Protein backbone atom coordinates (compact mmCIF):
# COMPACT_ATOMS: atom_id res chain seq x y z
CA UNK A 1 0.00 0.00 0.00
CA UNK A 2 1.42 3.39 -0.96
CA UNK A 3 1.76 6.18 1.58
CA UNK A 4 -0.93 8.16 -0.28
CA UNK A 5 -3.43 5.29 -0.04
CA UNK A 6 -2.62 4.78 3.65
CA UNK A 7 -3.26 8.46 4.42
CA UNK A 8 -6.55 8.33 2.50
CA UNK A 9 -7.67 5.25 4.48
CA UNK A 10 -6.84 6.89 7.80
CA UNK A 11 -8.82 10.00 6.83
CA UNK A 12 -11.86 7.84 6.00
CA UNK A 13 -11.59 6.04 9.34
CA UNK A 14 -11.32 9.32 11.22
CA UNK A 15 -14.47 10.58 9.50
CA UNK A 16 -16.36 7.39 10.41
CA UNK A 17 -15.33 7.25 14.07
CA UNK A 18 -17.59 10.07 15.31
CA UNK A 19 -20.62 8.46 13.61
CA UNK A 20 -19.88 5.13 15.28
CA UNK A 21 -19.45 6.77 18.68
CA UNK A 22 -22.70 8.72 18.54
CA UNK A 23 -24.82 6.38 16.42
CA UNK A 24 -24.33 3.08 18.24
CA UNK A 25 -24.63 1.84 21.79
CA UNK A 26 -21.25 0.59 23.07
CA UNK A 27 -21.34 -3.19 23.35
CA UNK A 28 -20.71 -4.96 26.63
CA UNK A 29 -17.59 -6.52 25.17
CA UNK A 30 -16.24 -3.15 24.03
CA UNK A 31 -16.65 -1.77 27.53
CA UNK A 32 -14.95 -4.77 29.08
CA UNK A 33 -18.16 -5.87 30.80
CA UNK A 34 -19.10 -9.50 31.27
CA UNK A 35 -22.87 -9.85 31.65
CA UNK A 36 -25.36 -12.70 31.60
CA UNK A 37 -29.08 -12.00 31.11
CA UNK A 38 -31.71 -14.62 31.93
CA UNK A 39 -35.52 -14.55 32.08
CA UNK A 40 -37.60 -15.59 35.11
CA UNK A 41 -41.02 -15.31 36.75
CA UNK A 42 -42.07 -14.74 40.36
CA UNK A 43 -45.39 -14.86 42.19
CA UNK A 44 -45.67 -11.76 44.40
CA UNK A 45 -48.74 -10.32 46.12
CA UNK A 46 -50.92 -12.70 44.15
CA UNK A 47 -49.56 -11.62 40.76
CA UNK A 48 -47.08 -13.18 38.35
CA UNK A 49 -44.09 -10.92 37.71
CA UNK A 50 -41.94 -11.56 34.64
CA UNK A 51 -38.46 -10.17 35.00
CA UNK A 52 -34.94 -10.20 33.61
CA UNK A 53 -31.97 -11.01 35.82
CA UNK A 54 -28.64 -9.50 34.80
CA UNK A 55 -25.57 -10.90 36.56
CA UNK A 56 -22.00 -9.94 35.84
CA UNK A 57 -19.26 -7.37 36.06
CA UNK A 58 -19.26 -3.77 34.85
CA UNK A 59 -16.00 -1.87 34.41
CA UNK A 60 -15.82 1.62 35.94
CA UNK A 61 -12.90 3.97 35.21
CA UNK A 62 -12.63 7.13 37.32
CA UNK A 63 -10.01 9.27 39.02
CA UNK A 64 -9.85 6.59 41.74
CA UNK A 65 -8.61 4.07 39.18
CA UNK A 66 -10.09 1.29 37.10
CA UNK A 67 -12.22 -1.38 38.75
CA UNK A 68 -15.05 -3.76 38.02
CA UNK A 69 -18.17 -4.23 40.09
CA UNK A 70 -20.10 -7.49 40.20
CA UNK A 71 -23.84 -6.92 40.46
CA UNK A 72 -27.12 -8.75 40.10
CA UNK A 73 -30.04 -6.72 38.75
CA UNK A 74 -33.70 -7.73 38.60
CA UNK A 75 -35.82 -5.62 36.25
CA UNK A 76 -39.52 -6.14 35.56
CA UNK A 77 -40.56 -6.86 31.98
CA UNK A 78 -43.23 -4.92 30.13
CA UNK A 79 -42.61 -1.51 31.75
CA UNK A 80 -43.62 1.17 29.26
CA UNK A 81 -42.66 4.20 31.33
CA UNK A 82 -39.43 3.79 33.34
CA UNK A 83 -39.98 7.19 34.96
CA UNK A 84 -42.76 5.57 37.00
CA UNK A 85 -40.80 2.42 37.90
CA UNK A 86 -38.55 2.73 40.99
CA UNK A 87 -35.10 1.17 41.14
CA UNK A 88 -33.42 0.24 44.43
CA UNK A 89 -29.66 -0.23 44.80
CA UNK A 90 -28.80 -2.55 47.68
CA UNK A 91 -25.62 -3.62 49.47
CA UNK A 92 -24.52 -5.20 52.71
CA UNK A 93 -21.90 -4.07 55.17
CA UNK A 94 -18.94 -5.52 57.00
CA UNK A 95 -17.32 -3.58 55.44
CA UNK A 96 -16.09 -6.42 53.27
CA UNK A 97 -19.38 -8.27 52.86
CA UNK A 98 -20.98 -9.17 49.55
CA UNK A 99 -24.66 -8.38 48.98
CA UNK A 100 -25.90 -11.98 49.11
CA UNK A 101 -27.57 -11.41 52.49
CA UNK A 102 -30.08 -8.80 51.32
CA UNK A 103 -30.43 -10.53 47.95
CA UNK A 104 -31.08 -14.10 49.15
CA UNK A 105 -32.37 -13.14 52.58
CA UNK A 106 -34.89 -10.34 52.15
CA UNK A 107 -35.34 -8.31 48.98
CA UNK A 108 -34.69 -10.59 46.01
CA UNK A 109 -37.13 -13.02 44.36
CA UNK A 110 -35.40 -16.06 45.93
CA UNK A 111 -34.34 -16.89 49.49
CA UNK A 112 -31.84 -19.15 51.20
CA UNK A 113 -33.81 -22.00 52.76
CA UNK A 114 -33.52 -21.86 56.56
CA UNK A 115 -35.73 -23.24 59.29
CA UNK A 116 -38.70 -21.13 60.37
CA UNK A 117 -36.62 -20.00 63.38
CA UNK A 118 -33.85 -18.73 61.11
CA UNK A 119 -31.40 -21.55 61.77
CA UNK A 120 -29.41 -23.65 59.30
CA UNK A 121 -31.80 -26.12 57.67
CA UNK A 122 -29.38 -28.34 55.82
CA UNK A 123 -25.81 -28.62 54.55
CA UNK A 124 -25.13 -27.47 51.90
CA UNK A 125 -27.57 -24.55 51.69
CA UNK A 126 -30.41 -24.47 49.19
CA UNK A 127 -32.84 -21.86 47.86
CA UNK A 128 -36.58 -21.32 47.57
CA UNK A 129 -38.90 -18.64 46.10
CA UNK A 130 -39.29 -15.50 48.21
CA UNK A 131 -42.97 -14.63 48.18
CA UNK A 132 -42.22 -11.46 50.18
CA UNK A 133 -39.73 -9.96 47.71
CA UNK A 134 -40.33 -6.32 46.82
CA UNK A 135 -39.59 -6.85 43.10
CA UNK A 136 -43.18 -5.97 42.26
CA UNK A 137 -42.65 -2.59 43.97
CA UNK A 138 -39.21 -1.72 42.58
CA UNK A 139 -36.47 -3.00 40.31
CA UNK A 140 -33.50 -4.24 42.34
CA UNK A 141 -29.75 -3.91 41.78
CA UNK A 142 -27.48 -5.69 44.28
CA UNK A 143 -23.98 -4.21 44.34
CA UNK A 144 -20.77 -5.84 45.58
CA UNK A 145 -18.10 -3.22 46.37
CA UNK A 146 -14.45 -3.78 45.43
CA UNK A 147 -12.98 -6.73 47.33
CA UNK A 148 -16.30 -8.53 47.78
CA UNK A 149 -17.94 -11.24 45.63
CA UNK A 150 -16.23 -10.97 42.21
CA UNK A 151 -15.53 -7.22 42.32
CA UNK A 152 -11.90 -6.14 42.08
CA UNK A 153 -9.47 -3.37 41.21
CA UNK A 154 -8.01 -3.54 37.67
CA UNK A 155 -4.86 -2.68 35.76
CA UNK A 156 -2.48 -1.56 38.45
CA UNK A 157 -5.10 0.14 40.63
CA UNK A 158 -4.43 -0.63 44.29
CA UNK A 159 -7.51 -2.26 45.86
CA UNK A 160 -6.70 -0.60 49.19
CA UNK A 161 -7.64 2.69 47.51
CA UNK A 162 -11.28 1.69 47.90
CA UNK A 163 -11.07 0.52 51.52
CA UNK A 164 -12.18 3.70 53.25
CA UNK A 165 -15.39 5.61 53.76
CA UNK A 166 -14.93 8.33 51.13
CA UNK A 167 -13.58 6.24 48.27
CA UNK A 168 -16.01 3.42 48.96
CA UNK A 169 -18.88 5.91 48.72
CA UNK A 170 -17.46 7.37 45.51
CA UNK A 171 -16.74 4.02 43.83
CA UNK A 172 -20.22 2.66 44.54
CA UNK A 173 -21.77 6.00 43.63
CA UNK A 174 -19.93 6.12 40.30
CA UNK A 175 -21.11 2.60 39.50
CA UNK A 176 -24.70 3.67 40.22
CA UNK A 177 -24.36 6.75 37.99
CA UNK A 178 -22.98 4.57 35.18
CA UNK A 179 -25.70 1.93 35.61
CA UNK A 180 -28.43 4.59 35.67
CA UNK A 181 -27.08 6.25 32.52
CA UNK A 182 -26.62 3.03 30.53
CA UNK A 183 -30.06 1.73 31.47
CA UNK A 184 -32.04 4.95 31.02
CA UNK A 185 -33.03 5.32 34.69
CA UNK A 186 -32.27 9.00 35.36
CA UNK A 187 -36.00 9.80 35.62
CA UNK A 188 -36.85 6.71 37.70
CA UNK A 189 -37.45 7.09 41.45
CA UNK A 190 -34.21 5.87 43.06
CA UNK A 191 -33.65 4.24 46.44
CA UNK A 192 -30.67 2.93 48.40
CA UNK A 193 -30.93 -0.02 50.80
CA UNK A 194 -28.10 -0.94 53.14
CA UNK A 195 -27.53 -3.20 56.12
CA UNK A 196 -25.12 -2.60 59.03
CA UNK A 197 -22.06 -0.83 57.53
CA UNK A 198 -24.22 -0.74 54.43
CA UNK A 199 -26.27 1.93 56.23
CA UNK A 200 -23.08 4.01 56.48
CA UNK A 201 -22.44 3.36 52.78
CA UNK A 202 -26.03 4.30 51.87
CA UNK A 203 -25.72 7.70 53.54
CA UNK A 204 -22.25 8.25 52.04
CA UNK A 205 -23.40 7.29 48.54
CA UNK A 206 -26.52 9.45 48.84
CA UNK A 207 -24.37 12.43 49.85
CA UNK A 208 -21.83 11.73 47.08
CA UNK A 209 -24.40 11.32 44.29
CA UNK A 210 -26.32 14.41 45.39
CA UNK A 211 -23.24 16.65 45.51
CA UNK A 212 -21.10 15.17 42.72
CA UNK A 213 -23.56 14.00 40.07
CA UNK A 214 -26.65 16.01 41.10
CA UNK A 215 -28.55 12.74 41.41
CA UNK A 216 -31.24 12.90 44.10
CA UNK A 217 -32.43 9.80 45.93
CA UNK A 218 -36.07 9.23 46.82
CA UNK A 219 -35.39 7.06 49.86
CA UNK A 220 -32.89 5.31 52.11
CA UNK A 221 -33.77 1.94 53.66
CA UNK A 222 -31.38 1.53 56.61
CA UNK A 223 -31.36 -1.94 58.20
CA UNK A 224 -29.53 -2.31 61.53
CA UNK A 225 -28.19 1.23 61.60
CA UNK A 226 -24.47 1.84 62.20
CA UNK A 227 -24.51 5.54 61.32
CA UNK A 228 -22.61 6.71 64.41
CA UNK A 229 -19.89 4.46 65.83
CA UNK A 230 -19.76 6.61 68.93
CA UNK A 231 -23.15 5.17 69.89
CA UNK A 232 -22.10 1.55 69.27
CA UNK A 233 -18.73 0.98 70.92
CA UNK A 234 -17.85 2.12 74.43
CA UNK A 235 -14.34 3.56 74.62
CA UNK A 236 -12.48 5.46 77.38
CA UNK A 237 -14.31 8.74 77.74
CA UNK A 238 -17.35 7.64 75.73
CA UNK A 239 -20.04 6.00 77.86
CA UNK A 240 -23.13 6.62 75.73
CA UNK A 241 -22.98 3.07 74.24
CA UNK A 242 -23.64 1.64 77.73
CA UNK A 243 -26.91 3.58 77.75
CA UNK A 244 -27.78 2.53 74.19
CA UNK A 245 -27.07 -1.16 74.85
CA UNK A 246 -29.12 -1.41 78.02
CA UNK A 247 -32.59 -1.80 76.38
CA UNK A 248 -31.20 -4.52 74.07
CA UNK A 249 -29.67 -6.33 77.07
CA UNK A 250 -33.09 -6.13 78.69
CA UNK A 251 -34.79 -7.58 75.59
CA UNK A 252 -32.41 -10.55 75.71
CA UNK A 253 -32.98 -11.06 79.43
CA UNK A 254 -36.75 -10.92 78.91
CA UNK A 255 -36.54 -13.44 76.05
CA UNK A 256 -34.46 -15.90 78.10
CA UNK A 257 -36.66 -15.32 81.19
CA UNK A 258 -33.80 -13.82 83.19
CA UNK A 259 -35.42 -10.46 83.83
CA UNK A 260 -37.14 -9.93 87.18
CA UNK A 261 -40.42 -11.80 87.60
CA UNK A 262 -42.45 -8.60 87.55
CA UNK A 263 -41.37 -7.92 83.95
CA UNK A 264 -41.83 -11.37 82.44
CA UNK A 265 -45.59 -11.02 82.27
CA UNK A 266 -45.34 -7.78 80.27
CA UNK A 267 -45.43 -7.46 76.50
CA UNK A 268 -41.90 -6.87 75.19
CA UNK A 269 -42.64 -3.36 73.91
CA UNK A 270 -44.22 -2.32 77.22
CA UNK A 271 -41.23 -3.64 79.17
CA UNK A 272 -38.74 -1.92 76.87
CA UNK A 273 -40.47 1.42 77.24
CA UNK A 274 -39.86 1.21 80.99
CA UNK A 275 -36.22 0.31 80.36
CA UNK A 276 -35.84 3.22 77.93
CA UNK A 277 -37.08 5.63 80.61
CA UNK A 278 -34.54 4.30 83.12
CA UNK A 279 -31.69 4.26 80.59
CA UNK A 280 -32.23 7.83 79.38
CA UNK A 281 -32.88 9.19 82.87
CA UNK A 282 -31.50 7.63 86.03
CA UNK A 283 -28.88 5.46 84.32
CA UNK A 284 -27.48 8.19 82.05
CA UNK A 285 -27.32 10.52 85.05
CA UNK A 286 -25.48 7.88 87.09
CA UNK A 287 -22.84 7.40 84.40
CA UNK A 288 -22.43 11.16 84.06
CA UNK A 289 -21.79 11.57 87.78
CA UNK A 290 -19.12 8.87 88.02
CA UNK A 291 -17.61 8.75 91.52
CA UNK A 292 -19.81 11.70 92.54
CA UNK A 293 -22.87 9.45 92.41
CA UNK A 294 -22.64 8.17 95.95
CA UNK A 295 -22.96 4.63 97.28
CA UNK A 296 -26.72 4.72 97.92
CA UNK A 297 -27.68 5.89 94.41
CA UNK A 298 -25.11 3.57 92.89
CA UNK A 299 -26.62 0.61 94.71
CA UNK A 300 -30.15 1.61 93.67
CA UNK A 301 -29.15 1.90 90.02
CA UNK A 302 -27.47 -1.53 90.12
CA UNK A 303 -30.60 -3.04 91.69
CA UNK A 304 -32.79 -1.74 88.87
CA UNK A 305 -30.29 -2.84 86.22
CA UNK A 306 -30.19 -6.34 87.67
CA UNK A 307 -33.97 -6.61 87.36
CA UNK A 308 -33.91 -5.38 83.80
CA UNK A 309 -30.92 -7.25 82.33
CA UNK A 310 -30.81 -10.41 84.42
CA UNK A 311 -27.27 -10.12 85.80
CA UNK A 312 -26.42 -10.21 89.50
CA UNK A 313 -26.35 -6.85 91.25
CA UNK A 314 -22.94 -7.65 92.72
CA UNK A 315 -21.50 -8.20 89.24
CA UNK A 316 -22.99 -4.93 87.99
CA UNK A 317 -21.49 -3.06 90.95
CA UNK A 318 -18.14 -4.73 90.31
CA UNK A 319 -18.30 -3.32 86.78
CA UNK A 320 -19.18 0.18 88.10
CA UNK A 321 -22.58 -0.05 86.33
CA UNK A 322 -20.75 -0.35 82.99
CA UNK A 323 -21.52 -3.78 81.51
CA UNK A 324 -19.67 -4.49 78.27
CA UNK A 325 -21.11 -6.51 75.41
CA UNK A 326 -18.79 -9.46 76.11
CA UNK A 327 -19.63 -9.28 79.82
CA UNK A 328 -23.33 -9.47 79.12
CA UNK A 329 -23.26 -12.19 76.46
CA UNK A 330 -21.00 -14.44 78.52
CA UNK A 331 -22.74 -13.97 81.87
CA UNK A 332 -26.50 -13.88 81.17
CA UNK A 333 -26.71 -17.69 80.89
CA UNK A 334 -23.45 -18.58 82.61
CA UNK A 335 -25.35 -20.84 85.03
CA UNK A 336 -26.17 -23.02 81.98
CA UNK A 337 -22.64 -22.76 80.56
CA UNK A 338 -24.03 -20.89 77.54
CA UNK A 339 -23.34 -17.60 75.78
CA UNK A 340 -25.93 -15.54 73.91
CA UNK A 341 -25.40 -14.22 70.40
CA UNK A 342 -24.09 -10.76 69.58
CA UNK A 343 -25.87 -10.50 66.24
CA UNK A 344 -29.00 -12.10 67.65
CA UNK A 345 -29.31 -12.63 71.39
CA UNK A 346 -32.10 -15.20 70.96
CA UNK A 347 -29.48 -17.73 69.90
CA UNK A 348 -27.29 -19.53 72.43
CA UNK A 349 -24.25 -21.78 72.23
CA UNK A 350 -21.67 -23.50 74.43
CA UNK A 351 -19.35 -21.18 76.31
CA UNK A 352 -16.02 -21.18 74.43
CA UNK A 353 -12.95 -18.98 74.44
CA UNK A 354 -12.90 -16.24 71.86
CA UNK A 355 -14.46 -12.87 71.22
CA UNK A 356 -18.03 -12.14 70.25
CA UNK A 357 -16.70 -9.09 68.41
CA UNK A 358 -14.88 -11.20 65.79
CA UNK A 359 -17.58 -13.87 65.60
CA UNK A 360 -15.49 -16.74 66.97
CA UNK A 361 -17.76 -17.16 69.96
CA UNK A 362 -21.03 -15.86 68.49
CA UNK A 363 -23.64 -18.63 68.27
CA UNK A 364 -25.85 -16.50 66.04
CA UNK A 365 -23.23 -16.73 63.26
CA UNK A 366 -22.76 -20.48 63.13
CA UNK A 367 -23.67 -22.14 59.83
CA UNK A 368 -25.54 -19.17 58.33
CA UNK A 369 -22.62 -17.96 56.21
CA UNK A 370 -22.09 -21.44 54.77
CA UNK A 371 -25.78 -21.81 53.89
CA UNK A 372 -25.91 -18.47 52.05
CA UNK A 373 -22.58 -19.10 50.30
CA UNK A 374 -23.68 -22.47 48.92
CA UNK A 375 -27.03 -21.09 47.78
CA UNK A 376 -25.47 -18.02 46.11
CA UNK A 377 -22.67 -19.87 44.30
CA UNK A 378 -25.14 -22.36 42.88
CA UNK A 379 -27.64 -19.63 41.99
CA UNK A 380 -25.10 -17.53 40.08
CA UNK A 381 -23.82 -20.38 37.94
CA UNK A 382 -26.91 -22.53 37.45
CA UNK A 383 -29.80 -20.04 37.40
CA UNK A 384 -28.15 -16.78 36.34
CA UNK A 385 -25.66 -18.50 33.98
CA UNK A 386 -22.68 -16.36 35.00
CA UNK A 387 -19.46 -18.34 35.01
CA UNK A 388 -16.07 -17.44 36.44
CA UNK A 389 -13.24 -19.32 38.11
CA UNK A 390 -12.79 -16.60 40.73
CA UNK A 391 -13.89 -17.47 44.27
CA UNK A 392 -16.98 -15.64 45.50
CA UNK A 393 -15.87 -13.48 48.47
CA UNK A 394 -18.73 -13.69 50.98
CA UNK A 395 -16.98 -11.75 53.74
CA UNK A 396 -13.42 -10.65 53.05
CA UNK A 397 -11.07 -10.53 56.04
CA UNK A 398 -8.57 -8.78 53.76
CA UNK A 399 -10.96 -5.87 53.23
CA UNK A 400 -11.95 -5.67 56.90
CA UNK A 401 -8.35 -5.68 58.16
CA UNK A 402 -7.27 -2.87 55.80
CA UNK A 403 -10.38 -0.69 56.12
CA UNK A 404 -10.10 2.92 57.31
CA UNK A 405 -13.37 3.98 58.87
CA UNK A 406 -12.72 7.70 58.91
CA UNK A 407 -9.74 9.35 57.29
CA UNK A 408 -9.05 11.85 60.09
CA UNK A 409 -9.25 9.14 62.81
CA UNK A 410 -12.29 10.79 64.37
CA UNK A 411 -15.36 8.75 65.29
CA UNK A 412 -17.50 8.01 62.26
CA UNK A 413 -20.74 9.95 62.82
CA UNK A 414 -23.22 10.84 60.07
CA UNK A 415 -25.92 12.85 61.82
CA UNK A 416 -24.91 16.08 60.06
CA UNK A 417 -24.65 14.35 56.67
CA UNK A 418 -28.10 12.77 57.02
CA UNK A 419 -29.63 16.08 58.09
CA UNK A 420 -27.96 17.92 55.18
CA UNK A 421 -29.13 15.32 52.63
CA UNK A 422 -32.70 15.44 53.91
CA UNK A 423 -32.68 19.23 54.11
CA UNK A 424 -31.33 19.64 50.57
CA UNK A 425 -33.83 17.11 49.20
CA UNK A 426 -37.26 17.45 50.79
CA UNK A 427 -38.44 14.29 48.97
CA UNK A 428 -35.84 12.03 50.60
CA UNK A 429 -37.53 9.46 52.86
CA UNK A 430 -35.59 7.45 55.44
CA UNK A 431 -36.76 4.10 56.82
CA UNK A 432 -34.80 2.83 59.84
CA UNK A 433 -35.29 -0.89 60.55
CA UNK A 434 -34.29 -2.31 63.94
CA UNK A 435 -34.19 -5.71 65.63
CA UNK A 436 -34.93 -5.83 69.36
CA UNK A 437 -32.40 -8.65 69.90
CA UNK A 438 -29.57 -7.06 67.90
CA UNK A 439 -26.63 -6.39 70.24
CA UNK A 440 -24.24 -5.37 67.43
CA UNK A 441 -26.26 -2.30 66.36
CA UNK A 442 -28.78 -1.83 69.18
CA UNK A 443 -32.15 -0.28 68.38
CA UNK A 444 -31.63 2.32 71.09
CA UNK A 445 -28.44 3.48 69.36
CA UNK A 446 -30.48 4.13 66.21
CA UNK A 447 -33.07 5.99 68.29
CA UNK A 448 -30.32 8.17 69.76
CA UNK A 449 -28.79 8.89 66.33
CA UNK A 450 -32.03 9.85 64.61
CA UNK A 451 -33.34 11.91 67.51
CA UNK A 452 -30.18 14.01 67.20
CA UNK A 453 -30.53 15.01 63.54
CA UNK A 454 -32.35 18.19 64.60
CA UNK A 455 -34.37 18.21 61.40
CA UNK A 456 -36.73 20.94 60.42
CA UNK A 457 -40.11 19.95 61.87
CA UNK A 458 -41.60 19.60 58.38
CA UNK A 459 -38.97 16.97 57.47
CA UNK A 460 -39.62 14.78 60.51
CA UNK A 461 -42.49 13.13 58.62
CA UNK A 462 -39.92 11.72 56.17
CA UNK A 463 -38.35 9.63 58.94
CA UNK A 464 -39.90 6.24 59.78
CA UNK A 465 -38.90 3.50 62.25
CA UNK A 466 -39.83 -0.19 62.05
CA UNK A 467 -39.06 -2.74 64.79
CA UNK A 468 -38.96 -6.54 64.61
CA UNK A 469 -38.59 -9.24 67.29
CA UNK A 470 -35.29 -10.44 65.82
CA UNK A 471 -31.58 -9.71 65.64
CA UNK A 472 -29.16 -7.98 63.29
CA UNK A 473 -30.53 -9.85 60.26
CA UNK A 474 -34.23 -9.71 61.11
CA UNK A 475 -35.17 -11.45 57.87
CA UNK A 476 -33.71 -14.79 58.95
CA UNK A 477 -36.91 -15.35 60.93
CA UNK A 478 -39.82 -16.31 58.64
CA UNK A 479 -42.41 -14.60 60.82
CA UNK A 480 -40.83 -11.17 60.17
CA UNK A 481 -41.11 -11.34 56.38
CA UNK A 482 -44.84 -10.55 56.06
CA UNK A 483 -44.35 -7.74 58.60
CA UNK A 484 -41.54 -6.28 56.51
CA UNK A 485 -43.52 -6.68 53.31
CA UNK A 486 -46.38 -4.65 54.81
CA UNK A 487 -43.99 -1.94 56.03
CA UNK A 488 -42.21 -1.82 52.66
CA UNK A 489 -45.46 -1.45 50.73
CA UNK A 490 -46.52 1.44 52.93
CA UNK A 491 -43.12 3.13 52.61
CA UNK A 492 -42.71 2.82 48.84
CA UNK A 493 -46.31 3.85 48.19
CA UNK A 494 -46.29 6.82 50.55
ABEGO torsion letter per residue (X at the ends): XBAAAAAAAAAAAAAAAAAAAAABBBBAAAAGBBBBBBBBBBBBGGBBBBBBBBBEBBBBBBAAEBBBBBBBBBBBBGBABAAABBBBBBBBBOBGBBAAAAAAAAABABBBBBBAAGBBABOBBBBBBBAABAAAABBBBBBBBBGBEABBBBGGBBAAAABBAAAAAAAAAAAAAAAAAAAGAAABBBBBBBBEAAAAAAAAAAAAAAAAAGBBBABBBBBGBAABAAAABBBBGBAAAAAAAAAAAAAAAAAAGABBAAAAABBAAAAAAAAAAAAABAAAAAAAAEAAAEAAAAAAAAAAAAAAAGBBAAAAAAAGGBBBAAAAAAAAAAAAGBBBBAABAABBBBBBBEBAAAGAABAAABGAAAAAAAAAAAAAAAAAGBBBABBBBABBAAAAAABBABAAGBBBBAAAAAAAAAAABAABBBBBBBBAABAABBAAAAAAAAAAAGBBAAAAAABBBBBBBBBABAAABAAAAAAAAAAAAAAAAX
